[in-house]
Amino acid sequence: MNDQSMISRILHSVFFKKATGKAGRYAKNSTRLFELGKEVLGKLQTVGFKGNLAEFQSSVQLLLRMVKAYASGEYKQLPWKSLVSIVAVLIYFVSPIDLIPDFLPVIGITDDVALVLWLIKTLGDDIRKFADWEKAAKTINIG
């Protein structure tokens, strides 16, 4: 199965549609966003991504920083549609039952990895803007 057909299957799955349905409600509630962040960090630690998947882990951490900065009110330039997309992907990521259930060794996270990488490509501009903002904010805080 190529990447595009897997992404298409994920995006049209009942699991992703359910995650997308929850995403809007989560995005309106800072407390829920912070709780989701904790769940995502917990799953990242449990799975322990190494080697090639270290880039995936960095991507998820970047998405988490975006959501956290939005939820705390520090960064409001993130378009609503992008925020909801990120939250939907993170909800899908933490769900143990999805297109390829996580309890299946190794292949169980394949769909999660594919979906996060697709989102990173799709939201390239928003991610670059956030990274620039984050870099500038760190420079200001250090200087």
SERO-936569 format. One record per residue: residue in one letter; y, x, z of N, C-alpha, C in turn. Coordinates in nm, 4 decimals, always signed. Each point is the difference from the previous one (the first is absolute). Last residue first. Layout:
<pts>
 res      n.v      n.u      n.w     ca.v     ca.u     ca.w      c.v      c.u      c.w
   A        Y        X        Z        Y        X        Z        Y        X        Z
...
</pts>
This chain:
<pts>
 res      n.v      n.u      n.w     ca.v     ca.u     ca.w      c.v      c.u      c.w
   G  +3.7162  +1.7705  +2.5333  +0.1304  +0.0661  -0.0088  +0.0936  -0.0533  +0.0966
   I  -0.4294  -0.1920  -0.0335  -0.0169  +0.1411  +0.0359  +0.1359  +0.0681  +0.0099
   N  -0.0213  -0.4509  -0.1415  -0.0452  +0.0090  +0.1396  -0.0150  +0.1440  +0.0467
   I  +0.1111  -0.0893  -0.4542  +0.1111  -0.0425  +0.0858  -0.0384  +0.0169  +0.1468
   T  -0.3317  +0.0783  -0.3173  +0.1024  +0.1045  -0.0110  +0.1166  -0.0314  +0.0931
   K  -0.3383  -0.3210  -0.0478  -0.0476  +0.1142  +0.0793  +0.1032  +0.1117  +0.0006
   A  +0.0866  -0.3726  -0.2702  +0.0076  -0.0391  +0.1411  -0.0456  +0.1146  +0.0900
   A  -0.0440  +0.0499  -0.4666  +0.1411  +0.0048  +0.0387  +0.0154  -0.0322  +0.1484
   K  -0.4288  -0.0461  -0.1835  +0.0378  +0.1433  -0.0013  +0.1453  +0.0143  +0.0477
   E  -0.1593  -0.4347  -0.0636  -0.0657  +0.0609  +0.1148  +0.0391  +0.1479  +0.0151
   W  +0.1469  -0.2371  -0.3824  +0.0686  -0.0483  +0.1194  -0.0556  +0.0682  +0.1248
   D  -0.2186  +0.0860  -0.4037  +0.1334  +0.0620  -0.0007  +0.0780  -0.0394  +0.1258
   A  -0.4130  -0.2078  -0.0645  -0.0214  +0.1423  +0.0314  +0.1335  +0.0744  +0.0033
   F  +0.0050  -0.4509  -0.1408  -0.0269  +0.0114  +0.1433  -0.0155  +0.1461  +0.0404
   K  +0.0502  -0.0900  -0.4541  +0.1247  -0.0311  +0.0710  -0.0190  +0.0131  +0.1504
   R  -0.3811  +0.0472  -0.2718  +0.0908  +0.1140  -0.0165  +0.1310  -0.0233  +0.0764
   I  -0.3037  -0.3553  -0.0153  -0.0526  +0.1071  +0.0850  +0.0887  +0.1238  -0.0090
   D  +0.0920  -0.3654  -0.2802  +0.0302  -0.0363  +0.1388  -0.0454  +0.1097  +0.0956
   D  -0.1087  +0.0531  -0.4576  +0.1451  +0.0092  +0.0227  +0.0371  -0.0293  +0.1455
   G  -0.4667  -0.0446  -0.1289  +0.0529  +0.1363  -0.0101  +0.1475  +0.0129  +0.0314
   L  -0.3706  -0.3630  +0.0096  +0.1276  +0.0003  +0.0738  +0.0687  +0.1364  -0.0030
   T  -0.4202  -0.0669  -0.2243  +0.0775  -0.1198  -0.0324  +0.1386  +0.0019  +0.0639
   K  -0.3214  +0.3431  +0.1015  +0.0486  +0.0102  -0.1393  +0.0945  -0.1149  -0.0329
   I  -0.2074  -0.0144  +0.4161  +0.0897  +0.1153  -0.0020  +0.0584  +0.0177  -0.1406
   L  -0.3345  -0.3251  +0.0567  +0.1273  -0.0429  +0.0582  +0.1023  +0.1136  -0.0034
   W  -0.4418  +0.0932  -0.1384  +0.0650  -0.0896  -0.0960  +0.1382  -0.0406  +0.0511
   L  -0.2706  +0.2418  +0.2922  +0.0491  +0.0869  -0.1069  +0.0708  -0.0813  -0.1087
   V  -0.2088  -0.2381  +0.3485  +0.1158  +0.0754  +0.0514  +0.0584  +0.0885  -0.1097
   L  -0.3970  -0.2334  -0.1031  +0.1125  -0.0925  +0.0165  +0.1250  +0.0725  +0.0495
   A  -0.4102  +0.2397  -0.0383  +0.0503  -0.0387  -0.1332  +0.1246  -0.0872  +0.0122
   V  -0.2267  +0.1127  +0.3990  +0.0653  +0.1180  -0.0586  +0.0628  -0.0363  -0.1341
   D  -0.2597  -0.3295  +0.2070  +0.1219  +0.0234  +0.0775  +0.0801  +0.1160  -0.0599
   D  -0.4261  -0.0974  -0.1778  +0.0983  -0.1002  -0.0409  +0.1323  +0.0197  +0.0732
   T  -0.3610  +0.2813  +0.1215  +0.0412  +0.0240  -0.1388  +0.1080  -0.0972  -0.0449
   I  -0.2603  +0.0354  +0.4262  +0.1461  +0.0178  -0.0027  +0.0535  +0.0206  -0.1417
   G  -0.4712  -0.0616  +0.0950  +0.0705  -0.1108  +0.0643  +0.1512  +0.0119  -0.0025
   I  -0.3427  +0.3285  -0.1477  +0.0562  -0.0892  -0.1029  +0.0808  -0.1146  +0.0595
   V  -0.1895  +0.3183  +0.3178  +0.0737  +0.0656  -0.1085  +0.0597  -0.0991  -0.0996
   P  -0.3424  -0.2302  +0.3223  +0.0442  +0.1393  +0.0088  +0.0599  +0.0502  -0.1321
   L  +0.0163  -0.5036  +0.1778  -0.0836  +0.0751  -0.0937  +0.0486  +0.1451  -0.0002
   F  +0.2292  -0.3343  +0.2465  -0.1170  +0.0506  +0.0720  -0.0987  +0.0717  -0.0926
   D  +0.4120  -0.2241  -0.1461  +0.0195  +0.1334  +0.0559  -0.1236  +0.0550  +0.0709
   P  +0.0135  -0.3582  -0.4287  +0.0075  +0.0040  +0.1465  -0.0016  +0.1427  +0.0553
   I  +0.1881  -0.1874  -0.4618  -0.1126  +0.0884  +0.0330  +0.0068  +0.0193  +0.1513
   L  +0.2898  -0.3198  -0.1350  -0.0800  +0.0042  -0.1225  -0.1226  +0.0899  +0.0154
   D  +0.1563  -0.1269  +0.4619  +0.0822  -0.0144  -0.1197  -0.0913  +0.0151  -0.1213
   I  +0.0099  +0.0265  +0.5707  -0.0697  -0.0754  -0.1038  +0.0965  -0.0215  -0.1155
   P  +0.1491  +0.2326  +0.3779  -0.1316  +0.0607  -0.0232  -0.0793  -0.0712  -0.1104
   S  +0.5490  +0.0669  +0.0699  -0.1052  -0.1018  +0.0027  -0.1364  +0.0636  -0.0291
   V  +0.4211  +0.2387  -0.0190  -0.0585  -0.0094  +0.1345  -0.1113  -0.1040  +0.0089
   F  +0.2321  +0.0681  -0.4189  -0.0559  +0.1273  +0.0444  -0.0685  -0.0132  +0.1364
   Y  +0.2485  -0.3641  -0.1775  -0.1282  +0.0164  -0.0708  -0.0707  +0.1258  +0.0504
   I  +0.4290  -0.0647  +0.1565  -0.0887  -0.1021  +0.0591  -0.1385  +0.0107  -0.0632
   L  +0.3308  +0.2701  -0.1855  -0.0389  +0.0495  +0.1320  -0.0909  -0.0998  +0.0723
   V  +0.1819  -0.1257  -0.4174  -0.0957  +0.1101  -0.0190  -0.0466  +0.0535  +0.1351
   A  +0.3359  -0.3275  +0.0064  -0.1257  -0.0576  -0.0496  -0.1070  +0.1082  -0.0166
   V  +0.4362  +0.1377  +0.1124  -0.0652  -0.0652  +0.1145  -0.1334  -0.0610  -0.0438
   I  +0.2695  +0.1870  -0.3353  -0.0492  +0.1046  +0.0902  -0.0783  -0.0629  +0.1148
   S  +0.2158  -0.2960  -0.2920  -0.1110  +0.0683  -0.0676  -0.0617  +0.1068  +0.0900
   V  +0.3893  -0.2172  +0.1487  -0.1153  -0.0911  +0.0064  -0.1218  +0.0634  -0.0682
   L  +0.4044  +0.2379  -0.0267  -0.0462  -0.0060  +0.1383  -0.1253  -0.0869  +0.0102
   S  +0.2173  +0.0105  -0.4135  -0.0692  +0.1265  +0.0263  -0.0562  +0.0023  +0.1420
   K  +0.2672  -0.3658  -0.1238  -0.1263  -0.0038  -0.0753  -0.0822  +0.1270  +0.0240
   W  +0.4386  -0.0252  +0.1858  -0.0937  -0.0903  +0.0662  -0.1362  +0.0006  -0.0700
   P  +0.3129  +0.4381  -0.0337  -0.0016  -0.1376  -0.0511  -0.1105  -0.0831  +0.0664
   L  +0.2611  +0.4168  +0.2243  -0.1295  -0.0313  -0.0596  +0.0011  -0.1440  -0.0490
   Q  +0.3536  +0.2234  +0.2521  +0.0124  +0.0037  -0.1463  -0.1313  -0.0321  -0.0712
   K  +0.1163  +0.0524  +0.4892  -0.0036  -0.1366  -0.0530  +0.0078  -0.0039  -0.1530
   Y  -0.0940  +0.3281  +0.4612  -0.0013  +0.0079  -0.1468  -0.0177  -0.1398  -0.0578
   E  +0.0371  +0.0630  +0.4722  +0.0606  +0.1256  -0.0453  +0.0159  +0.0047  -0.1516
   G  -0.2138  -0.3455  +0.2906  +0.1358  -0.0238  -0.0474  +0.0703  +0.1257  -0.0501
   S  -0.4663  -0.0864  +0.1595  +0.0930  +0.0417  +0.1056  +0.1460  -0.0215  -0.0404
   A  -0.3550  -0.0954  -0.3072  -0.0162  -0.0873  +0.1167  +0.0984  +0.0342  +0.1113
   Y  -0.0175  +0.2755  -0.3898  +0.0505  -0.1332  -0.0337  -0.0014  -0.0887  +0.1253
   A  -0.1894  +0.4233  +0.0384  +0.1455  +0.0134  -0.0148  +0.0636  -0.1348  -0.0343
   K  -0.4699  +0.0172  +0.0199  +0.0570  +0.0203  +0.1332  +0.1528  +0.0090  -0.0071
   V  -0.2396  -0.0217  -0.4040  -0.0080  -0.1283  +0.0701  +0.0650  +0.0114  +0.1382
   M  -0.0359  +0.3942  -0.2513  +0.0905  -0.0941  -0.0682  +0.0051  -0.1321  +0.0758
   R  -0.3082  +0.3231  +0.1419  +0.1368  +0.0382  +0.0378  +0.1018  -0.0948  -0.0637
   L  -0.4500  -0.0554  -0.1240  +0.0229  -0.0403  +0.1397  +0.1412  +0.0342  +0.0459
   L  -0.1397  +0.1492  -0.4219  +0.0184  -0.1457  -0.0017  +0.0278  -0.0518  +0.1417
   L  -0.1100  +0.4514  -0.0372  +0.1317  -0.0241  -0.0587  +0.0299  -0.1502  -0.0029
   Q  -0.4281  +0.1304  +0.1343  +0.0988  +0.0317  +0.1041  +0.1426  -0.0198  -0.0499
   V  -0.3527  -0.0490  -0.3062  -0.0012  -0.1110  +0.0953  +0.1026  +0.0252  +0.1102
   S  -0.0620  +0.3451  -0.3077  +0.0610  -0.1157  -0.0660  +0.0068  -0.1195  +0.0952
   S  -0.2268  +0.3883  +0.1405  +0.1447  +0.0238  -0.0039  +0.0730  -0.1184  -0.0619
   Q  -0.4674  -0.0077  -0.0090  +0.0475  -0.0191  +0.1362  +0.1518  +0.0213  +0.0076
   F  -0.2101  +0.0926  -0.4082  -0.0027  -0.1440  +0.0261  +0.0570  -0.0280  +0.1390
   E  -0.0667  +0.4431  -0.1144  +0.1158  -0.0536  -0.0725  +0.0111  -0.1508  +0.0212
   A  -0.3769  +0.2168  +0.1678  +0.1153  +0.0344  +0.0834  +0.1285  -0.0524  -0.0660
   L  -0.4470  -0.0150  -0.1917  +0.0560  -0.1213  +0.0578  +0.1169  +0.0276  +0.0951
   N  -0.2619  +0.3430  -0.2184  +0.0773  -0.0729  -0.1008  +0.0686  -0.1228  +0.0598
   G  -0.1715  +0.2773  +0.3799  -0.0097  +0.0476  -0.1382  +0.0917  -0.0758  -0.0927
   K  -0.1162  -0.2767  +0.4278  +0.0083  +0.1458  -0.0174  -0.0042  +0.0331  -0.1486
   F  +0.0534  -0.4342  +0.3946  +0.0090  +0.0414  -0.1395  +0.0192  +0.1504  -0.0108
   G  -0.1457  -0.3635  +0.3756  +0.0151  +0.1448  -0.0076  -0.0020  +0.0525  -0.1424
   V  -0.0661  -0.4499  +0.2475  -0.0645  +0.0412  -0.1245  +0.0081  +0.1506  -0.0165
   T  +0.2134  -0.1929  +0.3748  -0.1429  -0.0309  +0.0049  -0.0729  +0.0536  -0.1224
   Q  +0.4746  +0.0280  +0.0261  -0.0646  +0.0943  +0.0928  -0.1509  -0.0211  +0.0039
   L  +0.2595  -0.2976  -0.2577  +0.0106  +0.1345  -0.0581  -0.0717  +0.1023  +0.0882
   K  +0.0405  -0.4387  +0.1622  -0.1019  +0.0104  -0.1052  +0.0039  +0.1380  -0.0646
   G  +0.3265  -0.0922  +0.3238  -0.1327  +0.0005  +0.0608  -0.1092  +0.0151  -0.1040
   L  +0.4434  -0.0585  -0.1443  -0.0193  +0.1339  +0.0562  -0.1383  +0.0136  +0.0634
   V  +0.1194  -0.4259  -0.1532  -0.0184  +0.0908  -0.1137  -0.0239  +0.1420  +0.0508
   E  +0.1087  -0.3273  +0.3177  -0.1342  -0.0239  -0.0550  -0.0304  +0.0973  -0.1138
   K  +0.4334  +0.0039  +0.1828  -0.0970  +0.0559  +0.0952  -0.1429  -0.0164  -0.0516
   G  +0.3439  -0.2021  -0.2494  +0.0087  +0.1454  -0.0079  -0.0997  +0.0682  +0.0921
   L  +0.0531  -0.4641  +0.0266  -0.0745  +0.0359  -0.1204  -0.0006  +0.1521  -0.0162
   E  +0.2656  -0.1702  +0.3405  -0.1418  -0.0145  +0.0346  -0.0885  +0.0385  -0.1188
   F  +0.4655  -0.0126  -0.0684  -0.0348  +0.1144  +0.0847  -0.1478  -0.0049  +0.0403
   L  +0.1672  -0.3642  -0.2434  +0.0002  +0.1197  -0.0848  -0.0383  +0.1232  +0.0809
   R  +0.0583  -0.4086  +0.2266  -0.1251  +0.0011  -0.0781  -0.0082  +0.1231  -0.0895
   T  +0.3975  -0.0641  +0.2384  -0.1095  +0.0275  +0.0931  -0.1329  +0.0072  -0.0741
   S  +0.3899  -0.1311  -0.2406  -0.0053  +0.1438  +0.0303  -0.1162  +0.0358  +0.0919
   N  +0.0570  -0.4060  -0.3529  -0.0178  +0.0162  +0.1436  -0.0200  +0.1479  +0.0332
   K  +0.0321  -0.1948  -0.4460  +0.1122  -0.0638  +0.0699  -0.0019  +0.0262  +0.1505
   A  -0.3490  +0.1518  -0.2938  +0.1233  +0.0692  -0.0380  +0.1221  -0.0574  +0.0713
   Y  -0.4355  -0.2034  +0.0445  +0.0092  +0.1273  +0.0722  +0.1362  +0.0649  -0.0240
   R  -0.0985  -0.3863  -0.2441  +0.0201  -0.0325  +0.1417  +0.0144  +0.1263  +0.0840
   G  -0.1030  +0.0519  -0.4561  +0.1351  -0.0542  +0.0157  +0.0315  -0.0334  +0.1446
   A  -0.4434  +0.1455  -0.1131  +0.1009  +0.1057  -0.0085  +0.1421  -0.0511  +0.0211
   K  -0.4229  -0.2616  -0.0343  +0.0435  +0.0400  +0.1342  +0.1222  +0.0915  -0.0052
   G  -0.2013  -0.1366  -0.4062  +0.0466  -0.1193  +0.0702  +0.0526  +0.0318  +0.1385
   T  -0.2096  +0.3374  -0.2510  +0.1331  -0.0284  -0.0536  +0.0603  -0.1227  +0.0682
   A  -0.4441  +0.1122  +0.1012  +0.0907  +0.1011  +0.0555  +0.1434  -0.0259  -0.0450
   K  -0.3356  -0.2670  -0.1873  +0.0166  -0.0345  +0.1412  +0.0982  +0.0972  +0.0668
   K  -0.1233  +0.0889  -0.4395  +0.0849  -0.1197  +0.0023  +0.0253  -0.0436  +0.1441
   F  -0.3009  +0.3501  -0.0747  +0.1384  +0.0444  -0.0186  +0.0949  -0.1194  +0.0017
   F  -0.4571  -0.0969  +0.0373  +0.0389  +0.0851  +0.1131  +0.1456  +0.0451  -0.0126
   V  -0.2215  -0.2423  -0.3455  +0.0393  -0.0900  +0.1081  +0.0503  +0.0813  +0.1197
   S  +0.0428  +0.2193  -0.4885  -0.1024  -0.0377  +0.0973  +0.0574  -0.0938  +0.1058
   H  +0.2268  +0.2338  -0.3746  -0.0391  -0.1394  -0.0227  -0.1044  -0.0492  +0.1004
   L  +0.1656  +0.4504  +0.0068  +0.1200  -0.0844  +0.0014  -0.0324  -0.1483  -0.0180
   I  -0.3526  +0.3247  -0.0301  +0.0553  -0.0067  +0.1359  +0.1158  -0.0992  +0.0045
   R  -0.1887  +0.0915  -0.4195  -0.0946  -0.0764  +0.0829  +0.0525  -0.0150  +0.1427
   S  +0.2470  +0.2706  -0.2943  +0.0072  -0.1398  -0.0422  -0.0919  -0.0873  +0.0853
   I  -0.0223  +0.4630  +0.0633  +0.1275  -0.0530  +0.0511  +0.0123  -0.1484  -0.0350
   M  -0.3673  +0.2239  -0.1818  -0.0153  -0.0142  +0.1452  +0.1270  -0.0591  +0.0593
   S  +0.0040  +0.1028  -0.4530  -0.0807  -0.1202  +0.0236  -0.0231  -0.0190  +0.1502
   Q  +0.2422  +0.3832  -0.1340  +0.0734  -0.1227  -0.0321  -0.0827  -0.1248  +0.0279
   D  -0.1978  +0.4367  +0.0528  +0.0985  -0.0318  +0.1028  +0.0707  -0.1325  -0.0255
   N  -0.4933  +0.0494  -0.2001  +0.1214  +0.0823  -0.0036  +0.1017  -0.0503  +0.1029
   M  -0.5554  -0.0138  -0.0026  +0.1183  -0.0855  +0.0000  +0.1240  +0.0895  +0.0000
</pts>
